Amino acid sequence: MKALRSEADLGSLAVPDKYKRLGDFPSYYSGEKTAPILTLVIGGNHEASNYMWELYYGGWLAPNIYYMGSSGCVEVNGLVIAAASGIYKSHDYMRGRFERQPYSMSDLRSMYHTRAFDITKLGLLSSPDIFISHDWPNGVEQYGDVQELIRKKPFFREEISSSTLGSPPLQTLLHELRPKYWFSAHLHRHDTPKTQRPMPPPQDADLRYRVTKEEQVLETRWANATDALDICQVQSFTQTASRRDATFDIYRNPQTEAFCHATETSRVKQRYAPRQAKKYSKEDLLQYNVPDLTVQDLLSAIPAHCFKRSTFYSSLYLAGDLIQACLLFYAASWIDPLVSKLDVTAPYLSLEATRKVASLGLWALYGVLQGMVFTGVWVVAHECGHQAYSPSKTINNSVGWVLHSALLVPYHSWRISHARHHAGTGHMKRDEVFVPRTRTDRGLLPLRPAEDDGPLVNEQTTWGEWITELLEDAPLFNFVELLVQQLMGWPLYLLFNASGQMHYPKYTSHFLPSSVIFDKRHRSQVFMSDIGIALMLGVLGLWAHMAPGGWKDVFKYYIVPYLWTNHWLVMITYLQHTDVRLPHYQASVWNFPRGALCTMDRNWLGFVGPWFFHGIAETHVLHHVSSKIPHYNAWEATEALKARIGPHYMKSTENVFVTLWKTVRSCRFVEDEPVAFYRNALNPEDAVSDYSTLNDAQRKVLDDWRYNIVGRVVAKKNTP
């Protein structure tokens, strides 16, 4: 319903003139007509609905048309209907309401922004039957058809991938109040997501009893609050409730505590205090439970200031990388002149051979170091693709296009496919890179648990089964496979979708606008990316034409570091998403929070990761939770996130080259299961840090866990 009272209100519409027309509301507002049925309305954003906010607590706009106020609740024929007007803006959320006539422009632009105390009042309700809001609750799109939503509203893709679509406070109300129906309108899209808290399996009677008890406590918690005007005193309320009823422990919903903690902290303008991660026993580590976290659970753990992006600070890091690259280039220009003057011979070598060895060694050192610097530049461009470099989209895309084109990366093409990767990480059918091959994909026989550790016997062995059995455990085969992956994996992925989804068409490429990974609206961006690559190839050709050494100089100064950059990118990405401890999900059990945690942080060669690679390997879990957090804030955000997700946080301190070899030998395929882990793990002790301290029975449980075939949702629990 357009809240337009007369033609004077048409000027407030932020639409082209051809859409500025009155509806039937003026006839109701003037009293000329009466609405045929009782109509409950809420306020939206912008336009003429601002005048409704003068009825802050609600009231009649016209006969039979009732405005629910900034936040309100009514009962109609036994139905309890609650509502929240306006939209969420984080910078106004903690402000009070001090609007006075004449209204300032700031008042007019923020009047419809949700305030914390409006949400607080609604949180005191018992479960209403219907809830009406203008905003969508944050994360609710993950319970509907996300791909269809993106197809209809393609500009939502970025917000969905960064988990910023919708209102976090409304998500908290959705999970606390759990109304039977929730209607939202802001996104102008008909969608019917369904949310339901899954119950544990019937055989786990103890857990079902505990969850049922928690549900009962949730139903009465808000109604029994000791201080109805301040639900943010969660800790004191919990203690009061525990004293009031000592027969069971009060349920402390982590979502609500995080939301209230954020509210209270923002009120006094303090940063989040450091929190200690929970300690977990060996028994905890011996079992894997599928994460049951929401987007708000994850985001609310991160201090608000970590989300701030600074063009200045980002540019300082970029300038540092470019200065290092120039210094290395200048130093390399002295290699040949200095080596030619070398008059010292190495043992058993002639002077000419000594000079060749020295030249080869120095150029190799330059290639390694410059490759690291190039990788850092690539990481900065990667942040531009996530809009984390600057608050300005124009600056992000301009800087990213220049940097990635200089490294022969199609900026927009890869940015689009990478956003799809973030939106579907860990999803067996929607992830974009290093997608696990299943037993069926490998052409292996169906799993038979009784014979799983023995040879697979089949009188009609297929070629795929035979060649896999013959080669997959051969170290030489694994080495050649690894060499091809590290040397050519990155360009093969861009050109031919290597390691991507197998169900994509044969000619899927980042350079073809017609590829399945792009929509029609992306075609101009793909062309722009191709132009950037063509320009860079032209620059390299011109360089080879003008340089004294021709293509030999280009090879030494640029191509060798470029190949090292490819190596680091593939290695980092491969180890971030491939490990025997990381699950992968089918569509039936996947959601965004689970997918975001399907990655692993790794310490990368001491100072190399933090200095050269800007911590992309050390803070990657956080990066998948919120990709818009810049790398210089990711370290603090990671520490806060670790305390929230506990055992679901994965990190390895093992030497990454040792891990690379173990991984390529261990992670061969996954089962065709809802929750699947890589098989052929060579080192079961990797799953628990102090494996050597376990007794034989406990080790057997751990080994069985690695090969659990029933979805691998929960490990066996027969630990002595």
N, C-alpha and C positions, 0 to 999 in steps of 0.2 A: 504494500500500500504506500503510495507516495503521500507524504505528509504535507501536501501543498494546500494552503488555505485560500490563496488567491493568486492572481497573476504576478503580484509583487514578490511572491516567493520563488518565481521561476529563475530569478537571478542567482539564487543560491545553488542551482543544479550545476554540478561539474561535468556536463555532457555537451556535445555539439547542439547547436540551436534546433536542428531538425527533431531532436528528441524532447525538447522542452514543451510539454503540453500538460494541461491539467487533467486530473482523473476525476473520479466521482466524490473524492473526499470533501471538496468545498461545499457540496450540497448537504452533506451530513454535518459538517462543522457549523454551517449557518443555521441549522435546524430545519432547512427546507425538506429534508428527508430524514428518516430514521432507519438505522441499520436493521436489516430483517432478523438478524440473530445477534446474540451477545458476542462481541468481538474484543479479544484481548490483544493488545499491541505492546511492542517494546521499541525503544529508540535505537537507531542505527548510528551511522557516522556521516558527518557533513550534511549537506542539503538543509532542508527546513526543519528537520526533526529537532533541532536545537531548542526550539521554543518549548518542547515538551519537558525539558529539564527544569523548567520553572515549577513543574509539578514533581518535585524531587521524590516524594514518597508515593507518587501515583495519584490518579484521579481520572475523572471523566473528561475525555476530549470532546465528546459529542454524545447524544443519546445512544445508548447501547454500545458505545465504543470506549473501552476502559484502558488507560495507560498504566502499565505495571510499575512505573517509576524506575529509578536507577537500579534498584534490586527489590524484588517484592515477591509475595506469595499470596495466593487466594485459593479458596475452596469453592468449587462449582459443582453442585449435584454430587457431592461425595468425592470428586476428583481434586487432588491437591496439585496446583499448578504453580511452579516457581519460575522466575525469570530474571535475567540480567541484561541490561541495556548497554549499548556502547561497545567499543573495541579496546583491546589491550595494547598499551604502549608502556614499555618498561620505564621510561624516564618520567612518566607522570603517575605511575602506579602507587607510589608512596605519598603523593601529595594529598593534602586535605582539600576541602571545597570552600573557597573563600570568595567566590564570584559575587561581585556587587555591581549594580548598575551605576553608571554606564559601563558596559562590558568592554574590557580591553581586547585587543586582537588575540593575545595569548589565551584569555578566557574562552573566546569563541572557538579557537582551534583545539582546545583541550577539554572542553566541557563534556564531550561524549567519550572521553577516555576513562576506562574502568579504574576505580580506586580500591585499595586494599580493604578498607572497612566495609565496602559493599559486598565483597566476596566473603569477608568474615561473617557478616550477618547471615548470608545464605548458608554458610557452613554449619550453622547452629540448627538447621532444620533436620527433622527426621526425613527419611526417603520420600520425596514427592513422587507423584505418579508421572508427571510431565514436567520437563524443564525446557524453557525457551531462551535462546541466546542469539545475539547477532553474530559473534565470533564462533568459529569451530573450536572445540577443545583441542589443544595441542596433541598431535600424534594419533588422532582418531582416524586419519586417512589410512593408517596401516591396517585397520580392521575391515576396510572395504576393498574395492578393485582399484589399486593404486595406478596400474597401467592405463586403465580406462580414464581415470581422473586426469592423468598427465596428458593423455591424448586429447581430451576435451579442453584442458587448461594447461597448455605446455609451459607457461611461465611459472607454474607451481613447482617444476622439477627441482629448481635450485633450493627452494625452501624445504621441500620434502627431503632432499638429500642432506640438508644441514639441520633438520629437525626443528625448524623455526616456523612451520606453518601452523597457525592457530594460536590459542591463548593458553599458556601454562596454568594460570589460576583456574580457568574453567576445566582443564584436565583434572586438577586436584578435586574440584567439586564433583566431576563425573565419577571419579573413583570412590569418593567419600559418600555421596548421596545415592548413587546408583539408581536414578529414576528409570521407570520402565521405558519411557520414550524421551528422546532429546531432539529438539528441532533447532537448527541453525540456518542462517540465511546469507551471511556476509560474502561467501565465495561464489554465490550465484551458480550453484551446481547441484543437480539432483543426485544424491548419493545415499546409499543405505548401509553404512558400516554397522557391524554388530559386535559388541564387546561383551565378553562373559568370562568371569574368573573360573578357570578350569578346576574341577575337583580332582584330588588324588585318586588313583585307581582303587577299586573296592578292596583289593587284597592288602592295602596299606591302611588298616583300620585305625591305627594310632594317629597317623597324620590326618586322616579325614576327621577324626574327633577333634583334633586341635584346631583345624581350619574352621570347623563348624562353630566351635566355641568363640573363635576370633570374630566370626561373622556376627554372632549374637552380641558380642561386646560392641562391635561397630554400630549396630542398630541403635544402641542406647547412649553411646558415648557423647554425642553432641547434645542430646536432650538433657543429659545430666550434668552438663558443664557447670562448674562452680562459679565461674565468672563469665556471664553471657556476652560481655562486651569486649573480652580479650581472650580469644582462643589461642593466642600465641604463647601463653604461659603453659606450654605443653608439659614441661617437666613437672611443674608444681601440680598441675591437674592430674598427671599420672600418679604422682605420689599420693594425692588426696584420694583418688579412686582406689588405689591399692589398699589404703588404710580402711576405706569404706567397705571393701569386699575383699578379704584376705584369702578367700577360698581358691582363687586362681589369679594368675598374673594378667594384668591389664594388657590388651593388645596395643602396641605402639606402632602405628602405621608409619613406615619410614618416609613415604611420600609427604604425609601431612607434617611430620616433624621437620623435614627439609624445607618445606614451604614456609612454615612458621618461623623456622630459624632464619631463613632469608629475609622474611618480613621484619623480624625484630632487629636483625643486624643492619638492614638498610635504614631503619628508623634512627639509629644512633650513628649512622654513617661510619661504621667500622668495617674493616675487612674481615673476612672469615678467619677465625682462629685456626691454627694448624690442628688437625685431628689425627689420632693414632689409628693405624689399621688394626683390625681385629687379628688376634693370633689364632691359628688353626692347628688342630691336632693331626696326627698321622691318619686317624680314621677319616677326618674330613677330606684329606688329600687322596685317600684311596677310592673315592667315589666322585662321579661327575653328575651334577644335577643341572638340567637345562635352566638357564637364567630365567627368572620370572620378574623382570624389571620393566619399568615403563620409560619412555623418553624423558619424562619429567624427573624420574628417579635419578637418571644420569645427569641431566643438565643442571638440576638444582644443587648438585654437589660441587659445581664449579663456581668459584668466586666471580661476581659480576664483572669486575674490572678486567678479567682475563679475556672477555669478549671484545674489548676495545681494540680497534685497528688504528694504527698510526702510519700515515704515508711517510712521515719524517723518519721514524725508527726503521721502517722497512727499507727505505732508501739508503740509510746508513749501512745496513747489512749488504745490500746490493753493491754499494760503492766499495765496501771492503772486498767483496769477491772480485769485482772488476779490477781493483788495484792489484790484488794478488795475481790475477791472470796477466796483467800488463808486465808486472815485475818478472814473472816466470818467462814470458815471451822475450823480454829484453835479455834476461840471463841466458836463455837458450841461443840467442843470436851470437853469443861469444863462444859457444862450444867448439865449433869447427875452427875458428881462428886460433883459439888457445891450444887445441889438440894438435893442430898442424905445427906448432912450435915446440911440442913436447920432445925432449931429447933424452928421456930416461926410459930404459927398457925394463920390462918385467922379466922375471926368471923364465927361461926356456922359450922366450918369445923374441922375435926380431923387433926392430924399432917400428917398422910398418905395422906389424901385427899388434904391437902394444898400442899404437895410435888408434887402430880400428877397434880394439876392445874398449879403450877408454871412451872413444866416441860413442860406441854402442851403449855402454853403461850410462853415460851422462844423458844421452837422448832418451834412454829407457826411463831414467829417473825423472826427466822432464815430463815424459808422457804420463807417468803415474801421478805426479803432483798436479799437473795441469788437468788431468782427468778428474781428480778430486775437486778442483776449483770449478770446473765446468759443471760437475754434479751439483755443487752448491748453487750455481746460477740456475740450473734446471729446477731445483727445489723452490727458489724464489719465484720463478715463472709458474710453477705448479700452484703456489699460493695465490698468484694472480688469478688463475683459473677458478679457484675457490672463493674469489672475492675477499681474500684475507690480507692482501697487501695493503689495501687502502679502502676507506669508506666509499670512494668514487669508483663506480663501475667503468667509467671511461678510462681512468688511470690504470685500473687493473688490466683491462683488456688491451690497452695500448702497450704497456710495459711487457705483459705476458706474450703478446704477439711478436714483439721485437726479439725478446730473449729466446723464446722457443724456436722461432724461425732461424735464429743464429745457430741453434743446436740441431737443426734439421728435424724439428718436431712440428707437425701441423697443429698449431695452437688450439684453434676453436674445435677442430675435429676431435682431438684428444680430450679437450676439456669436456665435450659433450659425452663421449663414451666413458670418461672417468667419473662424471656425475652419475651415470647409470651404474657404475661399479659401486659407488658409495650408497646408492639407493637400494642395491641388492646384494651387498656383501654377504658371503656365506650361503647365498641362495643357489641351489644346484642348477636352476634354470634361468636365473636372472643376473647372476654375477657375470662380469665381463672378462676377467683375466685370471689365469691360473685356476681355472675351473677343474675340480677333480674329475678324473675319469672313473666310471663305475666298473664293477665286475663285468657287467654286460657290455660296456664300451670296450673293455679289454678282450672280450671274447672268451672269458674264463667260464669254467663250469659253475653251476649253482653251489652255494655254500652248503656243506654237510658237516655240521659241528663235530660229529663223532670222528670224522676223518680229517678235520681241518688242518691239523699239524702234520699230516702225512701227505704222500703224493696224491694228486688228482688222477684217477684212473678212468679212462673212457675208451672203449673199443673203437669209437669213431671220433678220434681226436681231430679237431679242426686245425687248419694252418695257424690261426691266431693263437690257439691254445699251445700248440707245439713250439712256436717261435718265442712266445712269452716265457714258457717254462725253460726254454733253452738259454735265453739271453738275460732275463730280467735280473738275475742275481750275479751276473758276470761283471766283475769290477771294470774290465776294459770297456764293456758295452756302456756301463754307467758313466765312465770317464768321457767317452766320446760324446755321449748324450749331453753331459754337462758342458763340455767344451762348445758344442753347437749352441746350446741355450745361452751361455754367457757371452759368446761372441756375436751371434746373429739373432738372439731372441727378441730384442727390442725392435729392430727394423722388420723382422718377420711378423711380429704382432701388428705393427702399423700397416704393413702391406697386405698381409693375408690372414689376419685374425688368428695367428698361431697362439695356442693355449687358451683361446676364447671358447665361446659356446659352440658345441658341435652341431647344434640344430640350425645355426645360421647358414644362409646360402653360401655357395662355394666362393663367390667373388666378393666377399665382404672385405672392405678395405677402408682405412681412414682417409684415403685420398679420393674416393668416389662418392659424390653427393647422393647417388642412388642407393648406397649401402643401407642395409636394414637397421643399422644403429642410428640413422639420422631420420628426422622428419622433413617434410617439404620445407618448413620454415628455416631449416638449418642450411639449406643449399648454398645460400650466399656466403655463410660463414665458412663452409667447407671450401668454397672457391677462394675466399680470402686466405685461408690457411695454405692452400696449394700455391697461391701467388707468393706467399712468404717463403715457402721452400724453393720455388723457382728463382726468386731473387737471391737467396743465399747460395744456391748452386751457381748462379751467374757470378756472384762475388768470388767464389772459389775458383771458377774458371778464369776470371780476370786476374786473380792473384797468381795462378799458375802461369799465365801468359806473361806477366810482368816480372815475376820473381827470377833471380839468376838461376836458381836450381829447378825451376818449373814445377811440375807436379811432385817432384821429390821433396821440395820445401813444404808444399801443402801437406804432404803425407806426414812429415816429421812434426810440423808445428800444429796441425789441426786434426788430421785423420786419426793418428795414434791416440791423442787425448780423447777424441770423440769415441773411439772404440772402448777406451777405459770407462768413459761415462756410461756407455751402453752396459758394460759389465756391472758397474755399481748399481745402476737402476734396476736391472733384472735381478741381481742378487738381493738387493734390499727388498724389492717387491715380493720376490719368491719366498723369502724367509719370513716376511711379515704375515703371509697368508697360508703357509704350508708348514705343518708340523703335526706329529702324531697326537698332540694334545688338543688340537683345534678341531671343533666339530664343524660339520656342514649340514645344512638343513634342506629338506624338501619343502614344497610350498605349504603343506598341511601344518607344519610346526614353525615355520619361519616368521619372524617379525623383525622390525628395524632394530630394537635394542639387542636382540640375540645376534643379529648379523653384525652389528657394530662391535661386539665383543669377540667376533671370530677372527681376531688378529692378535699379534704378539709383539711386545716391545723387546728390543735386543740392544745390549751394549755393543757399540760398533767400534772396535779397535781403539779403545781408550779415548783419546782426544779427537780422533778423526771424525767420529759421528757428530759430536757437538760443534766442533770448529768448522769443518768443511761442509758437512751435510745438514747443518742447522737442526740437528736432533730429530730428523725425520724418522729414524729407526728407533730412537729411544722413547718417543712420545706418540707412537702410531695408534695405539688404542684410543687415546684422547682425540686424535685427528679424525677417527671414524665416528666418534660420538658427536663432535661438532667441528666440521672442517673449516669454519670461518675464524677459528681462533688462530692468531698469528703464531709463528714458531717461537718467538721470544716470550710469549705468555704460556706456551704449552707445557713448560716444565712445572710451573706452579699448579696449573690446572690438572696435570697428571697426578700429582701428589694428592690433591683433593679428591679426584675420581677414584684413586686406588682405595682410599678409606671407605668409599661408598660400595664399591662392587666386590670387595673382599676376594674370595677364592676364584672369582670369575676373571680376575686380572691375571693375564699371562705375561711372564717376562723371563728372558733367558740371559745369563751372563757368560755363557760358554763362548769360546772363540768362534767367530762367525764362519770361518773357513772350515773348521771342524764340523760345525753344524751343517754347513752346506753339503758336505760329503755324506754325512749321516742321513740328511733329509732326502737327497736324491736316491740313496740306496733304500730308504725305509718307506717313503711315501709313494707307493706305486698305484694304488687304486683305493676306492671306497666301496662299501657294500651298497646295494640298492635298498636303503633303509631310510626312515624318516629323519633320524639323526645319525649321521655317519662319520666315522673317523677313518683316517688312512690306515691301511693294513701293511703287513710285513715290517712292523716296527722292530728294529734291531736292538734297541736299548730300552727295555722297560723301566730301567732305573731313572730315565729322564722324567717320568711322570711324578716322581716324588724326590725331593732333594736329598733325604737321608735314607735312601733305599737300602744301604748297607747295614743299617741298624735294625731292619725288619727280620723277623724269624722266617723260617721256611714256609709256614702256613700263610703268613701275611704276604710273602712274595708271590705265592701261588694265587692268592686273591687278586693281587695287582696284575699278574699275568693274565688271569681270566678276564679281568675288567677290560684289558686291551682288546680282547677278542669277543666281547659280549655281543651277541647277535640280535638281541631283542631291542633294536632301536638305539642301544647304548645310552638310554636316557638316564638311568640310575645304575651305578655299579652294584655288583653283588655285595651283600651285607653280612657275609658269614665270617667276618674277621674275628679271630679268637679274642 
